[in-house]
Amino acid sequence: MPDRFFTAAPIIDERATLFGPEAHHLAHVMRAQVGQIVTLFDGSGCEFTAEIITLGKREIQLAVLERREVNRESSRNFQLAVALPKGERQQWLVEKAVELGVTALIPLETKRGVAQPLDTALERLRRTVVGASKQCGRNRLLEIKSAQLWQVFIASQPSAVLRLVAHPGGSPLQNTSPREATYSPERGVIAAVGPEGGFTEEEIAAALAADWLAVDLGPRILRVETAAIALAGWAIYSR
């Protein structure tokens, strides 16, 4: 796949502009030249073939030559709610979620949570989304949503979605089907993964009272990011 560059501004006419890190990468890392052809995307689901027309210190101007709708999204809408792990493990989780086709990630605030989902941390994760999308070819960005308190989150999700919460002692995951939900591509499946140490018994009881389904991921204890990606792979690729 050719080098791809992201523009946060929607491309709506015959010109596009790259600013900031994207412009720096193209001009100084890739050593681009006027007249060079590159691929752009703006998160709308389209790719654009564009020609560099000016190279400035802070921005690059391009002429849009072709617009193509290229859909590399999963056919199943899968949202992942996670009590974020610490440090670089957050970026790893987001990177792999983008590659698998996860639609959205919702950071959870739970009793045993170890990493606070602050605005600065979420902004870093959004930058990770862009980088991973450039690499894997997605033309729509995984959405990093605002953090939610566990009790508020479990009460706010629509009942038509297959709502899963990872918890040892729940139903075996292999006995659960994404098609158990009243499924539509816009709604689909949502899965919640707790922090290191897991959800408390009170948190699980609240989820079960709200008609969530507890699922067991097997006999071994998984790290947060491992459990999250295991659930994503199961939901997106199972039929």
Summary of the structure (lengths in Angstrom):
residues: 239
radius of gyration: 20.0
end to end distance: 28.3
largest distance: 61.5
contacts: 743
relative contact order: 0.15
helix: 32%
strand: 29%
